[in-house]
Amino acid sequence: MIITRVEAVPLSIPYQHGLGSGRRLDFCLVRVETDAGLAGWGDAFAYNCRTTVATAVNDMIAPLALGEDAGDIAGLNQRIQKKLHIFGRFGVQAYALSGLDIALWDLAGKAAGEPLHKLLGGATRSSIPCYASLLRYGDAPLVAKYCERALAEGFGSVKLHEVADAAVAAGRAAVPRKVPLTLDVNCEWLPPSAIAAAGRFKAHGLEWLEEPSFPPEDFAALRAVGETSGIPIAAGENLCFATQFKAAFDARALAYAQPSVIKVGGITEFVKVVFLARQAGVRLAPHSPYFGPGALATLHLLASRVPEARFEHYYLQAEASLYPGLFGRAAVALPEGPGLGRDPDADVLERYRV
């Protein structure tokens, strides 16, 4: 199959999450067409950068992909990385390439008439348990409220995104000790402050502390926070390509690696990260607070390559779903159709396209 068209499909869908309305989820889907009449769907990270990522897809990725063999996924991924390296290895262009790569894997499954997980070695489970990834509320009573709600809905684990001591303590008070509680502070502190905060959080028995320090590629700082506090450190959502993960593993910075399929370089690079993590003895907890093709790709990867991990369910209420009925519960059924298993809902695409 020859690639005949690559198109960014930007979307914006309103959502609510406990602090009122007016917020929107940004998407940059990637649609790839071939001379065989098949089309595949990918997903490039676009939260708060939708327009820029869409431009990267259309102006940087598409010209390099047109006319190429859609089945040469790994080769094309590497060639594009090499041709674009002068513009910076990481960030927006890596997100755009991720979208192309996912779409090509979707096409490969469709051409073979098989779900993606079979191309990846086969699924070991048909239902993927989720954990509730709460947004940042900055209010202890709201944190407790949504922790309790998520547990009542059957979620077996909760992630907080709080930085204030009182809010974190409220989450731990609402989540029984037998239930895993994790904390993502999104690179909130410089290393000395991160070490101090981790010391205060140790009493909460966190399963992991995620991205405690800035900058995220300071692997020595991550290692220091973990060694000083004794809390397992998780990171990786802001790393691109397997080479950055290898550097983190070589530095012994992580207890949990968190590749994000729509940032890391797509499924091709994600699989490399899994291999490297296994070699290094690092556990995997893929980053996946998404609702587009990247979420479906993550489900297939969890079912086939990371069976020990949960799916990260972003705990919010979107106005519409690209896959009606699939997400929103404490477990997600693995899609079994060819490729990713489902195409985005056409009506939702038309209504929310920017």
C-alpha positions as a Markdown table, in Angstrom:
| # | Residue | x | y | z |
|---|---|---|---|---|
| 1 | Met | 0.0 | 0.0 | 0.0 |
| 2 | Ile | 1.3 | 3.4 | -0.9 |
| 3 | Ile | 0.4 | 6.5 | 1.2 |
| 4 | Thr | -1.6 | 8.9 | -0.9 |
| 5 | Arg | -2.7 | 11.4 | 1.7 |
| 6 | Val | -1.9 | 12.5 | 5.3 |
| 7 | Glu | -4.2 | 14.9 | 6.9 |
| 8 | Ala | -4.4 | 16.5 | 10.4 |
| 9 | Val | -8.0 | 16.5 | 11.8 |
| 10 | Pro | -8.1 | 19.0 | 14.7 |
| 11 | Leu | -11.0 | 18.8 | 17.1 |
| 12 | Ser | -12.1 | 20.6 | 20.3 |
| 13 | Ile | -14.6 | 19.0 | 22.6 |
| 14 | Pro | -16.0 | 20.8 | 25.8 |
| 15 | Tyr | -15.8 | 19.0 | 29.1 |
| 16 | Gln | -16.5 | 19.4 | 32.8 |
| 17 | His | -14.4 | 18.1 | 35.7 |
| 18 | Gly | -15.8 | 19.5 | 38.9 |
| 19 | Leu | -14.7 | 23.1 | 38.6 |
| 20 | Gly | -17.4 | 24.2 | 36.2 |
| 21 | Ser | -17.6 | 24.3 | 32.4 |
| 22 | Gly | -15.8 | 26.3 | 29.7 |
| 23 | Arg | -12.9 | 23.8 | 29.4 |
| 24 | Arg | -12.1 | 22.0 | 26.2 |
| 25 | Leu | -10.2 | 18.8 | 25.1 |
| 26 | Asp | -8.0 | 19.5 | 22.2 |
| 27 | Phe | -7.3 | 16.7 | 19.7 |
| 28 | Cys | -5.1 | 16.4 | 16.6 |
| 29 | Leu | -6.2 | 13.2 | 14.8 |
| 30 | Val | -4.2 | 12.0 | 11.8 |
| 31 | Arg | -5.9 | 10.4 | 8.9 |
| 32 | Val | -3.8 | 8.5 | 6.4 |
| 33 | Glu | -5.2 | 7.3 | 3.0 |
| 34 | Thr | -3.6 | 4.7 | 0.7 |
| 35 | Asp | -3.9 | 3.6 | -2.9 |
| 36 | Ala | -5.6 | 0.4 | -1.6 |
| 37 | Gly | -8.7 | 2.4 | -0.6 |
| 38 | Leu | -8.0 | 1.9 | 3.2 |
| 39 | Ala | -7.7 | 4.7 | 5.7 |
| 40 | Gly | -6.0 | 4.6 | 9.1 |
| 41 | Trp | -6.4 | 6.9 | 12.1 |
| 42 | Gly | -3.7 | 8.2 | 14.4 |
| 43 | Asp | -3.4 | 10.6 | 17.3 |
| 44 | Ala | -0.9 | 13.4 | 17.9 |
| 45 | Phe | -0.7 | 14.9 | 21.4 |
| 46 | Ala | -2.5 | 18.3 | 21.2 |
| 47 | Tyr | -3.5 | 19.5 | 24.6 |
| 48 | Asn | -3.1 | 23.3 | 24.5 |
| 49 | Cys | -1.0 | 23.0 | 21.3 |
| 50 | Arg | -3.6 | 21.8 | 18.8 |
| 51 | Thr | -2.9 | 24.3 | 16.0 |
| 52 | Thr | 0.9 | 23.9 | 16.2 |
| 53 | Val | 0.7 | 20.1 | 16.1 |
| 54 | Ala | -1.8 | 20.2 | 13.2 |
| 55 | Thr | 0.6 | 22.4 | 11.3 |
| 56 | Ala | 3.5 | 20.0 | 12.0 |
| 57 | Val | 1.4 | 17.1 | 10.7 |
| 58 | Asn | 0.5 | 18.9 | 7.5 |
| 59 | Asp | 3.7 | 20.8 | 6.8 |
| 60 | Met | 6.4 | 18.5 | 8.2 |
| 61 | Ile | 5.2 | 15.0 | 8.3 |
| 62 | Ala | 2.8 | 14.7 | 5.4 |
| 63 | Pro | 5.3 | 15.7 | 2.7 |
| 64 | Leu | 7.8 | 13.1 | 3.9 |
| 65 | Ala | 5.2 | 10.3 | 4.0 |
| 66 | Leu | 3.4 | 10.8 | 0.7 |
| 67 | Gly | 4.4 | 8.1 | -1.8 |
| 68 | Glu | 6.0 | 5.9 | 0.8 |
| 69 | Asp | 5.1 | 2.3 | 1.5 |
| 70 | Ala | 2.5 | 2.2 | 4.3 |
| 71 | Gly | 3.8 | -1.2 | 5.4 |
| 72 | Asp | 7.3 | 0.0 | 6.1 |
| 73 | Ile | 6.3 | 1.5 | 9.5 |
| 74 | Ala | 9.6 | 1.2 | 11.4 |
| 75 | Gly | 11.7 | 2.3 | 8.4 |
| 76 | Leu | 9.6 | 5.3 | 7.7 |
| 77 | Asn | 9.5 | 6.3 | 11.3 |
| 78 | Gln | 13.3 | 6.3 | 11.4 |
| 79 | Arg | 13.7 | 8.1 | 8.1 |
| 80 | Ile | 11.4 | 10.9 | 9.2 |
| 81 | Gln | 13.2 | 11.2 | 12.6 |
| 82 | Lys | 16.5 | 11.6 | 10.7 |
| 83 | Lys | 15.2 | 14.1 | 8.2 |
| 84 | Leu | 13.6 | 16.3 | 10.9 |
| 85 | His | 16.3 | 16.1 | 13.5 |
| 86 | Ile | 17.7 | 19.6 | 12.6 |
| 87 | Phe | 14.5 | 21.1 | 13.9 |
| 88 | Gly | 14.8 | 19.5 | 17.4 |
| 89 | Arg | 14.3 | 15.9 | 18.3 |
| 90 | Phe | 11.6 | 16.3 | 20.9 |
| 91 | Gly | 8.2 | 17.9 | 21.4 |
| 92 | Val | 5.7 | 18.9 | 18.7 |
| 93 | Gln | 7.3 | 17.1 | 15.8 |
| 94 | Ala | 7.6 | 13.9 | 17.8 |
| 95 | Tyr | 3.9 | 14.2 | 18.6 |
| 96 | Ala | 3.1 | 14.6 | 14.9 |
| 97 | Leu | 5.2 | 11.6 | 14.0 |
| 98 | Ser | 3.4 | 9.6 | 16.7 |
| 99 | Gly | 0.1 | 10.3 | 15.0 |
| 100 | Leu | 1.4 | 9.1 | 11.6 |
| 101 | Asp | 2.9 | 5.9 | 13.2 |
| 102 | Ile | -0.4 | 5.0 | 15.0 |
| 103 | Ala | -2.3 | 5.5 | 11.8 |
| 104 | Leu | 0.0 | 3.2 | 9.9 |
| 105 | Trp | -0.4 | 0.5 | 12.5 |
| 106 | Asp | -4.1 | 0.9 | 12.2 |
| 107 | Leu | -3.8 | 0.4 | 8.5 |
| 108 | Ala | -1.6 | -2.7 | 9.0 |
| 109 | Gly | -4.3 | -4.3 | 11.1 |
| 110 | Lys | -7.0 | -3.4 | 8.6 |
| 111 | Ala | -5.0 | -4.7 | 5.7 |
| 112 | Ala | -4.5 | -8.0 | 7.6 |
| 113 | Gly | -8.0 | -8.1 | 8.9 |
| 114 | Glu | -6.7 | -8.5 | 12.4 |
| 115 | Pro | -6.9 | -6.3 | 15.6 |
| 116 | Leu | -3.7 | -4.4 | 16.5 |
| 117 | His | -3.0 | -6.6 | 19.5 |
| 118 | Lys | -2.6 | -9.6 | 17.3 |
| 119 | Leu | 0.1 | -7.8 | 15.3 |
| 120 | Leu | 1.8 | -7.1 | 18.6 |
| 121 | Gly | 1.9 | -10.7 | 19.8 |
| 122 | Gly | -1.7 | -11.3 | 21.0 |
| 123 | Ala | -3.7 | -10.2 | 23.9 |
| 124 | Thr | -3.5 | -11.8 | 27.3 |
| 125 | Arg | -6.8 | -10.1 | 28.5 |
| 126 | Ser | -10.0 | -8.9 | 26.9 |
| 127 | Ser | -10.9 | -6.3 | 29.6 |
| 128 | Ile | -8.5 | -3.6 | 30.7 |
| 129 | Pro | -8.8 | -2.3 | 34.3 |
| 130 | Cys | -8.6 | 1.4 | 34.7 |
| 131 | Tyr | -7.5 | 3.8 | 37.4 |
| 132 | Ala | -9.1 | 7.2 | 37.9 |
| 133 | Ser | -6.7 | 10.0 | 37.0 |
| 134 | Leu | -8.3 | 13.0 | 38.7 |
| 135 | Leu | -7.6 | 16.6 | 37.5 |
| 136 | Arg | -6.1 | 19.2 | 39.8 |
| 137 | Tyr | -8.8 | 20.7 | 42.0 |
| 138 | Gly | -6.6 | 22.7 | 44.5 |
| 139 | Asp | -9.3 | 22.1 | 47.1 |
| 140 | Ala | -9.1 | 19.4 | 49.8 |
| 141 | Pro | -12.9 | 18.8 | 50.1 |
| 142 | Leu | -13.2 | 18.4 | 46.3 |
| 143 | Val | -10.3 | 16.0 | 46.2 |
| 144 | Ala | -12.0 | 13.9 | 48.8 |
| 145 | Lys | -15.3 | 14.1 | 47.0 |
| 146 | Tyr | -13.9 | 12.9 | 43.7 |
| 147 | Cys | -11.8 | 10.2 | 45.2 |
| 148 | Glu | -14.8 | 8.8 | 47.0 |
| 149 | Arg | -16.9 | 9.0 | 43.8 |
| 150 | Ala | -14.3 | 7.2 | 41.7 |
| 151 | Leu | -14.0 | 4.4 | 44.3 |
| 152 | Ala | -17.8 | 4.1 | 44.4 |
| 153 | Glu | -17.8 | 3.7 | 40.6 |
| 154 | Gly | -15.5 | 0.7 | 40.9 |
| 155 | Phe | -12.1 | 2.2 | 40.1 |
| 156 | Gly | -9.4 | 0.2 | 41.8 |
| 157 | Ser | -6.8 | 2.9 | 42.0 |
| 158 | Val | -6.7 | 6.7 | 42.1 |
| 159 | Lys | -4.2 | 9.3 | 40.8 |
| 160 | Leu | -4.0 | 12.8 | 42.3 |
| 161 | His | -2.6 | 15.9 | 40.6 |
| 162 | Glu | -2.3 | 18.0 | 43.7 |
| 163 | Val | 0.7 | 19.9 | 45.1 |
| 164 | Ala | -0.7 | 21.3 | 48.3 |
| 165 | Asp | -0.1 | 19.1 | 51.4 |
| 166 | Ala | -3.7 | 19.4 | 52.6 |
| 167 | Ala | -5.1 | 18.3 | 49.3 |
| 168 | Val | -2.8 | 15.3 | 49.1 |
| 169 | Ala | -3.7 | 14.4 | 52.7 |
| 170 | Ala | -7.4 | 14.6 | 51.9 |
| 171 | Gly | -6.9 | 12.2 | 49.0 |
| 172 | Arg | -5.1 | 9.7 | 51.2 |
| 173 | Ala | -7.8 | 10.0 | 53.9 |
| 174 | Ala | -10.5 | 9.3 | 51.3 |
| 175 | Val | -8.7 | 6.4 | 49.7 |
| 176 | Pro | -8.2 | 3.4 | 51.9 |
| 177 | Arg | -4.6 | 2.2 | 52.4 |
| 178 | Lys | -5.4 | -1.1 | 50.6 |
| 179 | Val | -6.2 | 0.9 | 47.5 |
| 180 | Pro | -3.2 | 2.2 | 45.4 |
| 181 | Leu | -2.9 | 5.9 | 45.4 |
| 182 | Thr | -0.5 | 7.8 | 43.1 |
| 183 | Leu | 0.5 | 11.4 | 42.8 |
| 184 | Asp | 1.5 | 13.4 | 39.7 |
| 185 | Val | 2.8 | 16.9 | 40.4 |
| 186 | Asn | 3.7 | 17.7 | 36.8 |
| 187 | Cys | 7.3 | 18.8 | 37.4 |
| 188 | Glu | 6.2 | 21.3 | 40.0 |
| 189 | Trp | 9.5 | 21.9 | 42.0 |
| 190 | Leu | 13.2 | 22.4 | 41.5 |
| 191 | Pro | 15.1 | 19.4 | 42.9 |
| 192 | Pro | 15.6 | 20.6 | 46.5 |
| 193 | Ser | 11.9 | 21.5 | 46.9 |
| 194 | Ala | 11.0 | 18.2 | 45.3 |
| 195 | Ile | 13.0 | 16.3 | 47.8 |
| 196 | Ala | 11.4 | 18.2 | 50.7 |
| 197 | Ala | 7.9 | 17.6 | 49.3 |
| 198 | Ala | 8.6 | 13.9 | 48.8 |
| 199 | Gly | 9.7 | 13.7 | 52.4 |
| 200 | Arg | 6.3 | 15.1 | 53.5 |
| 201 | Phe | 4.4 | 12.8 | 51.2 |
| 202 | Lys | 6.1 | 9.6 | 52.3 |
| 203 | Ala | 3.6 | 9.0 | 55.1 |
| 204 | His | 0.8 | 8.7 | 52.6 |
| 205 | Gly | 2.1 | 5.3 | 51.2 |
| 206 | Leu | 2.1 | 6.4 | 47.6 |
| 207 | Glu | 2.5 | 3.7 | 45.0 |
| 208 | Trp | 4.5 | 6.2 | 43.0 |
| 209 | Leu | 5.4 | 9.9 | 42.9 |
| 210 | Glu | 5.2 | 11.2 | 39.3 |
| 211 | Glu | 7.5 | 13.8 | 37.8 |
| 212 | Pro | 8.4 | 15.5 | 41.1 |
| 213 | Ser | 11.1 | 17.9 | 39.7 |
| 214 | Phe | 11.8 | 20.3 | 36.9 |
| 215 | Pro | 13.2 | 19.9 | 34.3 |
| 216 | Pro | 11.8 | 16.4 | 33.5 |
| 217 | Glu | 15.0 | 15.3 | 31.7 |
| 218 | Asp | 17.1 | 15.9 | 34.9 |
| 219 | Phe | 17.4 | 12.2 | 35.6 |
| 220 | Ala | 19.9 | 12.7 | 38.4 |
| 221 | Ala | 17.4 | 14.8 | 40.3 |
| 222 | Leu | 14.7 | 12.2 | 39.8 |
| 223 | Arg | 17.0 | 9.5 | 41.2 |
| 224 | Ala | 17.8 | 11.8 | 44.2 |
| 225 | Val | 14.2 | 12.4 | 45.0 |
| 226 | Gly | 13.5 | 8.6 | 44.9 |
| 227 | Glu | 16.5 | 7.6 | 46.9 |
| 228 | Thr | 16.0 | 10.3 | 49.6 |
| 229 | Ser | 12.3 | 9.8 | 50.1 |
| 230 | Gly | 12.0 | 6.0 | 49.5 |
| 231 | Ile | 9.0 | 6.7 | 47.2 |
| 232 | Pro | 9.0 | 4.9 | 43.8 |
| 233 | Ile | 9.5 | 7.6 | 41.1 |
| 234 | Ala | 7.5 | 7.5 | 37.9 |
| 235 | Ala | 8.1 | 9.6 | 34.8 |
| 236 | Gly | 8.2 | 9.4 | 31.0 |
| 237 | Glu | 5.1 | 11.2 | 29.6 |
| 238 | Asn | 7.4 | 14.1 | 28.6 |
| 239 | Leu | 10.1 | 11.9 | 27.0 |
| 240 | Cys | 10.3 | 11.3 | 23.3 |
| 241 | Phe | 11.7 | 8.2 | 21.6 |
| 242 | Ala | 13.3 | 5.2 | 23.2 |
| 243 | Thr | 16.7 | 6.9 | 23.4 |
| 244 | Gln | 15.5 | 9.3 | 26.1 |
| 245 | Phe | 14.1 | 6.4 | 28.1 |
| 246 | Lys | 17.4 | 4.5 | 27.8 |
| 247 | Ala | 19.2 | 7.5 | 29.3 |
| 248 | Ala | 16.7 | 7.5 | 32.2 |
| 249 | Phe | 17.2 | 3.8 | 32.7 |
| 250 | Asp | 21.0 | 4.1 | 32.6 |
| 251 | Ala | 20.8 | 6.8 | 35.2 |
| 252 | Arg | 18.6 | 4.5 | 37.4 |
| 253 | Ala | 16.2 | 7.4 | 37.7 |
| 254 | Leu | 12.8 | 5.5 | 37.5 |
| 255 | Ala | 10.9 | 2.8 | 39.3 |
| 256 | Tyr | 8.0 | 3.2 | 36.7 |
| 257 | Ala | 8.4 | 4.2 | 33.1 |
| 258 | Gln | 5.4 | 6.0 | 31.6 |
| 259 | Pro | 5.7 | 6.2 | 27.8 |
| 260 | Ser | 2.8 | 8.1 | 26.1 |
| 261 | Val | 2.0 | 6.5 | 22.7 |
| 262 | Ile | 1.0 | 9.9 | 21.2 |
| 263 | Lys | 4.2 | 11.6 | 22.4 |
| 264 | Val | 6.9 | 9.0 | 22.3 |
| 265 | Gly | 7.0 | 8.4 | 18.6 |
| 266 | Gly | 4.0 | 6.1 | 18.2 |
| 267 | Ile | 3.6 | 2.4 | 18.7 |
| 268 | Thr | 6.9 | 1.7 | 17.1 |
| 269 | Glu | 8.9 | 3.6 | 19.7 |
| 270 | Phe | 6.6 | 2.5 | 22.5 |
| 271 | Val | 7.4 | -1.1 | 21.9 |
| 272 | Lys | 11.1 | -0.3 | 22.0 |
| 273 | Val | 10.6 | 1.4 | 25.4 |
| 274 | Val | 8.9 | -1.7 | 26.7 |
| 275 | Phe | 11.8 | -3.9 | 25.7 |
| 276 | Leu | 14.3 | -1.5 | 27.3 |
| 277 | Ala | 12.3 | -1.3 | 30.5 |
| 278 | Arg | 12.2 | -5.1 | 30.8 |
| 279 | Gln | 15.9 | -5.2 | 30.3 |
| 280 | Ala | 16.5 | -2.6 | 33.0 |
| 281 | Gly | 14.0 | -4.1 | 35.5 |
| 282 | Val | 11.8 | -1.0 | 35.4 |
| 283 | Arg | 8.1 | -1.4 | 35.8 |
| 284 | Leu | 5.7 | 0.1 | 33.2 |
| 285 | Ala | 2.8 | 2.4 | 33.8 |
| 286 | Pro | 1.9 | 3.9 | 30.4 |
| 287 | His | 0.6 | 7.4 | 30.3 |
| 288 | Ser | -2.8 | 7.5 | 28.7 |
| 289 | Pro | -5.2 | 10.3 | 29.7 |
| 290 | Tyr | -6.6 | 10.4 | 26.2 |
| 291 | Phe | -9.9 | 9.7 | 24.3 |
| 292 | Gly | -8.9 | 9.3 | 20.7 |
| 293 | Pro | -7.0 | 6.7 | 18.6 |
| 294 | Gly | -4.1 | 7.0 | 21.0 |
| 295 | Ala | -6.3 | 5.6 | 23.8 |
| 296 | Leu | -7.3 | 2.6 | 21.6 |
| 297 | Ala | -3.6 | 2.0 | 20.8 |
| 298 | Thr | -2.8 | 2.1 | 24.5 |
| 299 | Leu | -5.5 | -0.5 | 25.2 |
| 300 | His | -3.9 | -2.9 | 22.6 |
| 301 | Leu | -0.4 | -2.3 | 24.0 |
| 302 | Leu | -1.6 | -2.9 | 27.5 |
| 303 | Ala | -3.4 | -6.1 | 26.5 |
| 304 | Ser | -0.4 | -7.5 | 24.5 |
| 305 | Arg | 2.8 | -6.0 | 25.9 |
| 306 | Val | 2.1 | -4.5 | 29.4 |
| 307 | Pro | -0.5 | -6.9 | 30.9 |
| 308 | Glu | 0.4 | -5.8 | 34.5 |
| 309 | Ala | -0.6 | -2.2 | 34.0 |
| 310 | Arg | -3.9 | -0.3 | 34.3 |
| 311 | Phe | -5.3 | 2.1 | 31.8 |
| 312 | Glu | -5.3 | 5.7 | 32.9 |
| 313 | His | -8.8 | 7.1 | 32.7 |
| 314 | Tyr | -8.9 | 10.9 | 32.7 |
| 315 | Tyr | -11.6 | 11.6 | 35.2 |
| 316 | Leu | -13.7 | 14.1 | 33.4 |
| 317 | Gln | -17.1 | 14.4 | 31.6 |
| 318 | Ala | -16.7 | 15.2 | 27.9 |
| 319 | Glu | -19.6 | 16.6 | 25.9 |
| 320 | Ala | -19.1 | 13.9 | 23.3 |
| 321 | Ser | -17.1 | 10.7 | 22.7 |
| 322 | Leu | -15.2 | 9.7 | 19.6 |
| 323 | Tyr | -16.1 | 6.1 | 20.6 |
| 324 | Pro | -19.5 | 6.2 | 22.2 |
| 325 | Gly | -19.9 | 3.7 | 25.0 |
| 326 | Leu | -16.3 | 2.6 | 25.2 |
| 327 | Phe | -14.8 | 4.8 | 28.0 |
| 328 | Gly | -16.0 | 6.0 | 31.3 |
| 329 | Arg | -16.1 | 2.9 | 33.4 |
| 330 | Ala | -13.7 | 1.1 | 35.7 |
| 331 | Ala | -12.8 | -1.4 | 33.0 |
| 332 | Val | -12.6 | -1.0 | 29.2 |
| 333 | Ala | -13.3 | -3.8 | 26.7 |
| 334 | Leu | -10.5 | -4.4 | 24.3 |
| 335 | Pro | -11.7 | -3.5 | 20.8 |
| 336 | Glu | -11.6 | -6.5 | 18.5 |
| 337 | Gly | -12.2 | -5.0 | 15.1 |
| 338 | Pro | -9.4 | -4.8 | 12.5 |
| 339 | Gly | -6.6 | -2.3 | 13.3 |
| 340 | Leu | -7.4 | -0.2 | 16.3 |
| 341 | Gly | -10.8 | -1.8 | 16.4 |
| 342 | Arg | -13.0 | 1.2 | 15.8 |
| 343 | Asp | -12.9 | 4.4 | 13.7 |
| 344 | Pro | -13.9 | 7.7 | 15.3 |
| 345 | Asp | -17.6 | 8.5 | 15.2 |
| 346 | Ala | -18.2 | 10.5 | 12.0 |
| 347 | Asp | -20.9 | 12.7 | 13.5 |
| 348 | Val | -18.6 | 13.7 | 16.4 |
| 349 | Leu | -15.8 | 14.5 | 13.9 |
| 350 | Glu | -18.0 | 16.7 | 11.9 |
| 351 | Arg | -19.5 | 18.5 | 14.9 |
| 352 | Tyr | -16.3 | 19.3 | 16.8 |
| 353 | Arg | -13.8 | 19.7 | 14.0 |
| 354 | Val | -12.1 | 23.1 | 14.2 |
